[in-house]
Every structure is written in structure tokens, then in C-alpha cells.
Amino acid sequence: MSTDLFDLSNKVALVTGASRGIGEAIAKLLAEHGAHVIVSSRRAESCDAVVEEIKQAGGSAETMACHIGDMDNINETFRSIKDRHGQLDILVNNAAANPYFGHILDTDLGAYNKTVDVNIRGYFFMSIEGAKLIREGGGGSIINTASINGLQPGMNQGIYSITKAAVINMTKSFAKECAQYNIRVNALLPGLTKTKFAGALFENEKMHKMAMSAIPMARHAEPEEMAGTVLYLASQASSYTTGESIVVDGGFTV
């Protein structure tokens, strides 16, 4: 047995929303620690560059397209993983949707449906199918990327914040019921992170300035600063940790 608590050798990890941002940083770090990483997003071509960088660095990775808002895509993804690898040890639900930025009263049905379909239904059924495959191998880890907005709703991010609150409770529900299968389920709650996904917050000078003034560390995070928490939750270092939501926000919620 390895004495390295963060060793992921012989583990297969699926990371969704991994073509850029936090997901990309997570995929690269898990590969660096020995996991074979399945880099996933809606379009395969957007993942290929990440896979190539992992391979160039000596890691093991492959591309697998999956739109988690599409049930057929979800089912096909896990069939493919089982056929190719016969196992899944780590699932990182990181893909998300946030199509609407504005007053909650102006939220339309299309934005509502897209956000809920990806952030709640998508995470829910990805977790179900992922946990079934992880259970077959004797256990593993599921990590959900939620948000501090799930604790404190973000201004002009109503439906997104609501779905991320659901992810936090979803994490606890799966953790409670899947512990018997040696499956640990935890959540990462990022604060303000410099990604394309969070672009609206960085483009709005007033809101960005307000956010900076409320962060004790007085800066935003880089995607790589989120990946270490996921490595901890994916590895034996967190062997007695489940149902937890770990906030990584520079002190914003303090």
C-alpha cells in the first residue's frame, strides 16, 4: 500500500466541465497524482487540448463528450466508461449552467429550465449512474462543484444560486445513503474565481469592486486554487470525510 495519501494510481476519474477553468485545473491535478482522467464536456474537441497537455506532462487521459443536461448522453457516457475501463473510482460533477444574469423577477422559463436541467437533474443522475459504477468496484469518491452562492445567494444570480443550494443538500443525501457502499460524497464551494464561466461578475465593474471589498484576502481565486481541495476529497487523505461542503472563498463568507 502506498504511503502517499494523495496517490491516485490505478484510479479512473471522470471530470465534467473539464475543457477549461476549474474543471481543467482539477483534471490536470488528478492526472498529476496518477489517475487516468476522462476529460469531459459537451463538445469533444474542446477537451482534446486538455488531454494533450496532460499526456505531454506524462499523465494519462482521454476525451469523452457528455452533455449532462441530456439523459441519453449521461447513460451512454457510463456505458462507455464501463466498456472501456470496467471501473470508475472518482466522479467530479463540475459542469454547470448559468445562462441568465439579471433580476430574479425577469427570469424566463428557458433560463430556468436550462439551469435546473444541468445543475440539479444533471448532477443527480450523473451521481446515480456514477455511484452504481463506483459501487461495483468497492467504493470511491464523488465530488460536486457547488458554489458559495448556495449558502448566500448572489445578486442577479437567483436561479443559479437556488440550484447550487440544491447541490449542497444533494451532496448530503447521496453521502448518507451511499456510505454503506464505501462511496464518499462531498462538495467544493468556490468563491469568486477567474474563469470564463464567471465572466459576468468580472465584466460588471461595480459588482466586482463590491466583491473585492468583501473578500478578506482582497483578491479573486485562480482555478488551480480550487483543484487542491478536490484532490483531497478524491484521495485517501479524506477517507473519513463525507457529506461535507468545503468553502474555498478567500474568507468571503466569514
N, C-alpha and C positions, 0 to 999 in steps of 0.2 A: 504493500500500500504506500502510495506517495505521501510524503510528509508535507508536501506543499498544499495547503488548504485551498488554494486558488487554481490547482491543476485541473484542467478540463479535458485532458487527453482521453480519446475514445468516446467522447460525448458528441452527440449530434444536436445542434441548436438551430431553431428556426427563428429568425428575426424579421418581423414585418415592418413595413415603412423604412426599410434599411438602405434605400438608394441615396439618402442624404441626411444631414442633420444628426439628431440624437441617435436614430436607428443605425446610421452608418458608423458612428463612433462606437456604438455597442457591438456591432458585428465585427469590427476590426479588433476590439479588445478581447472579445471571446475567442476569436481565432488566434490571437497572440498567446493566449493561455492554453492552446491545444485543441479547442473544439473544432469540429467540422461545421462550418456555418452555412446555412441555407439563407441566402440574401434574397429577400422578397419585397416586392411592391407590385403595384398594378401592372406596370409595364416591364417586361424582362430586360429590354435594352437599357433602361435606366439603372439597373442593378449590375450590369456587366462590368462597368468601370470599378465598382467597389470590389467585386470578386477578383478582378485582375490585380488590384492593389494588394489585396490580402495574399494572393498567390505570390506576387513579387516579393512580399515580405517573408515568405516561407510558410505561410499558413495554408489551410485547406478550406475551400469554399465553392459554392455553386449558386447559380441563379435559379429562382423558381418564382414565376409570376403568380400573384394571387390578389384579387380584389376582395377584401374581407367584407364588403357590402353585398357580395354575391354568394348565395348559399352553394350554388353549384361549384364555384371556384374553391370555396372552403373544402368541400368534400373531396374534390379532385386533388387538391394540394396534399391532404393527408393520405390519400390512396397512393400518390406518387412517392411520398416520403417512406411509407411502409414498403412499397415495392422496391425502391432503390436502396434503402438502408436497413429496413427491418426494425428500426428503433427511432425514438425521439426522446431526448433527455431534458432539453431546455426549450421552452417556448417563451418568446418575448413578444407580447402584443403591444406593438408600438405605433402601427399605422393609425391614423386618425383623420377626421374631417372637421373642418371649421369654416364652412363656406360663407357664413354671414357674420359681419361685424357692424353692429349698429344697435339702436334702441330695441329693447326686447319687444315692445308693442308693435314693431314693424317686421317682426319675424314672419316670413311666409311659410306655407306648408312645404314647399320644395326644400328650403333650407333646413326646416325641422326634420323632415324625413331623411334627408341625406346624413345629417349629423347623428341622428338616432340609429339609423341603419348600420353605420360604420362603428360608432363609438360604443354603442350598447349591444345591439344584436350581433355585430361582427365579433366583438370581444367575447361575448357569451358563447357563441357557437365555435369560435376558434378554441376557446378554453375547453369546451366539451370534447371536441374531436382530438385536441392535443392531449388532454388528460387521459382519454381512453388509450391512446398510443403509448403515452408515458407509463401508464399503469401496467401495460403488457411487459415493459422492461423492468418492472420492480420499483419504479419511482423516479422522481426528478423534480424539476422546478419550473413554475410558471411565474413570469414577471409581467405585470401590466403597467404601461406608462399611463398614469393618470395626470393630475395637474394640481397645483395649489389652488386653482380655480374651483376644484371640487370641495375645498374647505371654505374658501372665501370667494364668492362669485366675482368674476372680472367685469368691469364696466364695459358695456356694449358687447358682452360675450355670454349672453344669457343662456341660450340653449346648449352651447358648448360647455359652460360651467355645470349645467344640470347633468349632462351626460357624464362628465368626469366625476361628479359626486356619485353617480350610479356605479362607475367603475370601482370606486373605493369600497362600496358595500358589496359589489360583485366579488371583489378580491377576498373579502372576509367570508362570504358564503361558500366559495369554492374551497378556501383554506379549511373551513370547518368540516366540510363533507368529504374532502379528498385526502385528509391527513391519514386516514386508515389505509390508503394505498401508497403511503410514503411519498406523496406529492405535496410539496410546499408551494404556497401561492402568496405572493407579496406584490406590492405596488411601489413604483417610483413616482414621486410627486415633484416634478421640476418647477422651479421658479422661472423668472424671465431668462430665456436662453436665446442666443443669437442664431436663429435659423430662418430659413425662408418661410416656414410654417407660421412663425410669429411675426412676419413682416409688417402686418398692420400696426402692431404696437411700436415698432421701431420707426415707422413712417409718420406716425402721429406724434409730432414733437412735444405737444402738451402732455399727452399721456405718458410718453417715455420719460419726460422730466419728472413727472409725478412719481412714477415707479422708482426711478433712481433715488429720489429723496426718501423713499420708504424702505429702501434696502440698506441695512446697517453696513454691509460690505461695500456699498456705493458703486456697484458695477453689475452688469449682467453676466450670465454664465456663458461659457463656450460648451458646445455639445460634448466634448471629451470629458467635461467635469460631471456629466451625468452617468457616463459609462461605468465608472468605478463602483458605484452603488449597485448596478445591475450585475457586475462581475461577482460582487459579494453575495448577492441574492441567488445567483446561479450556481454557486460553488458550495463545497462542504464547509466553508467558513461560516455559513449561515445555517448550519444543519438543524438548529433548534429554533429557527425563526420562520413563522408562518402567520399569515393574516395581517401582516404589518404594512403600513403605508409610510414610507420613508421620505421625508420632506428634504429637498435639496434646493434651497432658495436664497442663500446668502443672508438669511435672517429675516426675510420679508414678513413671515407670519409670526415672528416672535412678539 
